[in-house]
Amino acid sequence: MADALTVVPAAVLRNLADKLYEKRKNAALEVEGIVKQLAANGEHDKITAIINLLTTEFTYSPQANHRKGGLIGLAAATVGLTTEAAQHLEQIVPPVLNSFSDQDSRVRYYACEALYNIAKVVRGDFIIFFNQIFDALCKLSADSDANVQSAAHLLDRLVKDIVTESDQFSIEEFIPLLRERMNVLNPYVRQFLVGWITVLDSVPDIDMLGFLPDFLDGLFNMLSDSSHEIRQQADSALSEFLQEIKNSPSVDYGRMAEILVQRAGSPDEFTRLTAITWINEFVKLGGDQLVPYYADILGAILPCISDKEEKIRVVARETNEELRAIEADPAEAFDVGAILSIARRQLSSEWEATRIEALHWISTLLNRHRTEVLTFLDDIFDTLLKALSDPSDEVVLLVLDVHACIAKDPQHFRQLVVFLVHNFRLDNSLLEKRGALIIRRLCVLLNAERVYRELSTILEGESDLDFASIMVQALNLILLTSSELSEIRDLLKQSLVNPAGKDLYIALYASWCHSPMAIISLCFIAQTYQHASVVIQSLVEEDINPKFLVQLDKLIRLLETPIFAYLRLQLLEPGRYIWLFKALYGLLMLLPQQSAAFKILKTRLKAVPSYSFKGVQSKRMASGDPYIFLHHMPDGYQISEDGDLTEDSDSSHNGINFAARLQQFKQMQHQHRMHFKAQTKLRNNSLSSPKEAQKEEEPSRPQSIDLNVPPPRSSKRSSGQLPL
């Protein structure tokens, strides 16, 4: 200190602390001259003493003017040292940096000015202080004083120039500092950071791309900034990096993929679009590096497929197709279970397009990695079954495709049908709204006969008799009306002459016994008219209930459709199809005369031309056979048909034991009657008030389900039906 006082005149020191800037400036020039002279003489000890004096007595002084004078003095001393300033920087720079956090804005301003002048002199030599300077500039970029901000910007530009031309800059030491500040929300700091990233990326010798994962998330965070300028700067920086990635032979895709996946779910539209665009490029470029991240990427893509913004939807769909086109091997870190988990989760999406693509992924995995997928079947099966209740027909059809693919194995086929019946039992609305669609599609995908045989086997032993009856009625309507089941109908028509038809007839008969009308319909399809007539005759009073009449009404109307054209044409040959007439007249006798169905059937029977009976009548009269069955035509003709109504019980055609079938039907109907009586008794016993009585009268399940009755040609088909 003493050496400094002997070298620097007291007047200079007084002026250095003066409140007037001009006096401080002149004093600084004096200090510059003194230091220059000392440097020329090699008296660095005295220079060190002067710097210590300026630091302790001035820059750390409680007086603001002293601090200002100290800063301008240190800058002047550096200018005086010129090329020899580097050896004194350890003394000069720290007190200047300390002044950046001074409470007085003018002191902070002079600190910027001082460091600017120091940097101009020493240039690259002060790179050793870069991290501290960067930290200080980062804070000053958001300073409350506009003048300080302006001074900081000037200093920042100079430091950038020095760094870009220096070979001493360490990017490895700088990146942690940058990463710590990337999530700062202050707009001035954000601009400052983006500016530095852009500048450093422009330096050929600095590999910013290699450190991109360290600050990529921060750049994406800036895309949603309220300032248009900041968003634009961040987007520009990201675009430049993406171009570099395309041209670079070595990129760490994995770490960045994790960031992009998170940002693809951002509430900000621009951020989502940028993230999904990057993911799209990564999928094209990343190759094997991205295999472990496929599930995460898929989890980001699928929701974007249903994004409200069309640009995002387009890029997401393209990316989805690119990803699905890559045939990765589970042996190479491709996690089938993780992909399935993502697809299963997206099946619960509120957006139809996303659910559809999730199903496409499950289907793709089944085709490529069936064995691996089946090991995770327990994890996805329930979700796939629930998806059968989806409001979208397209989703339901795709779910059925997946189910059909799974059910190629016999054990899975059985499991599928059992679960399907179980779901129908639990959810009547599923059967009513989706039953026809589901069953018809499965028949197309898995062989209709196989599906119907399995359903019949399950329903034969169904303990819930009410459900069994409703389910059989539904299956029967589908069988009678669906174009997809035409082959089954053709096979059943040959039940009396074809062993395969006989086997199918017997297989369906067991469960069709749950519904009288279903059995009668089955007999009409199989042309076992005599047995149909016997079944009709076996019905007792309790069987002729409103539900039965509703089903009978539907059957009569179906008899008028093209599917039963063969049956109507058979009416032209009464001698050959005696039992068909008996069965139809039996149904006619069961119908109320005022009902529309009665009039339809009566009109049909009357429409049979009289000439078709002449030959039969003449033949029977000549043979002396008695008139067992009489039919009075409008023109007065009478014909007779032979046959005893009990003959069927002892007959067997093509190995079909009709007596056993009839007994089977009677036993099942007896069970239904006993069940109905028990339910009625239980309800009557539980009634304790008029209100409860009224509640109990409301059926717990639908009386019948009209799944497949063809609508008028002008009407629109319901969402649960395929075209007939």
Secondary structure, DSSP 8 states (H G I E B T S, - for coil): -HHHHHHS-HHHHHHHT-SSHHHHHHHHHHHHHHHHHHHHHT-HHHHHHHHHHIIIIIIT-SSHHHHHHHHHHHHHHHHHHGGGGGGGHHHHHHHHHHHTT-SSHHHHHHHHHHHHHHHHHHGGGGGGGHHHHHHHHHHHTT-SSHHHHHHHHHHHHHHHHHHHH-S---HHHHHHHHHHHTT---HHHHHHHHHHHHHHHT-TT---GGGHHHHHHHHHHHTT-S-HHHHHHHHHHHHHHHHHHHH-S---HHHHHHHHHHHTT-SSHHHHHHHHHHHHHHHHHHGGGGGGGHHHHHHHHHHHTT-SSHHHHHHHHHHHHHHHH----GGGT--HHHHHHHHHHHTT-S-HHHHHHHHHHHHHHHHH-HHHHHHTHHHHHHHHHHGGG-S-HHHHHHHHHHHHHHTTSHHHHHHHHHHHHHHHHH-HHHHHHHHHHHHHHHHHHHTHHHHHHHHHHHHHT-S-HHHHHHHHHHHHHHHHH-GGGHHHHHHHHTTTT-HHHHHHHHHHHHHHTT-HHHHHHHHHHHT-HHHHHHHHHH--GGG-SHHHHHHHHHHHHHTTSGGGHHHHHHTT-TTT-HHHHHHHHHHHHHS-TTSHHHHHHHHHHHTS-THHHHHHHHHHHHHT----S-EE-TTS-EE-----TTGGGG-EETTEEHHHHHHHHHHHHHHHHHHHHHHHHHHHHH--SHHHHHHHHS-SS-S---------TTS---TT----
